[in-house]
């Protein structure tokens, strides 16, 4: 069960992130480094997201 106060506090942030993700449009190519943050629990559920992943065409690096 999610606490109502916690939900009321976190939902606007979640919604802003979702809107930013779907509203973003690439204007030009970017060839610099990119940081992809994921929750540690995500790796146990989706190992392909981790370093190396299952995509040989994509380089992953962990710090």
N, C-alpha and C positions, 0 to 999 in steps of 0.2 A: 504494500500500500504506500502510495506517495503522499507525503505530508503536503497539505494544501498551501501552506506558506512557502515551502520550498518550491513547489510548482509555480506559484504566482511570481516568485522571484526569478526563477530560471527560464520560464517560458519566453519572455520577451527577448532574451539573449539568444535562445535556440532559434526563435523565429527570424531574428535579424541575420543569423548565420545562414539559415536556409534561403532567405530572400537574396542575400549576397551571392550565394553559390549559384543559384539559378539565374540571377540577373546579370552575372559577369559575362562580358563578351571580350574576346581577344581582339585587340586592335592591330597588333603587329607581333612578329615572332620574338620570342625571348629565349636566349641561349645561355643564360646564367644559371646558377644553382637554385634549386627549389627544395624547401623543407616541407616534408609531409609528416604531420603529427597524427598518431593514432593511439588509442587507449591500449594498455597492455592486454586487456581481456580480448581485444579484437584479434590479436595474433593467435591466441589459442583457438579461436573460432574460425579464423580465416588465415591459415599459415601462408598463403600466397601473397599476403600483404607485407610479410616480413622481408628482411634482407635476403636478396637473391630471388625470392618469390618463385614463381613457376614460369616467369617470362624471360627467356634468355635475351630477348631484344631490349629489355629494360634494365638499366643498371640501378642497383639499390646500394645504399651505403648507410651504415649506422654509426652514430657517434656516441 
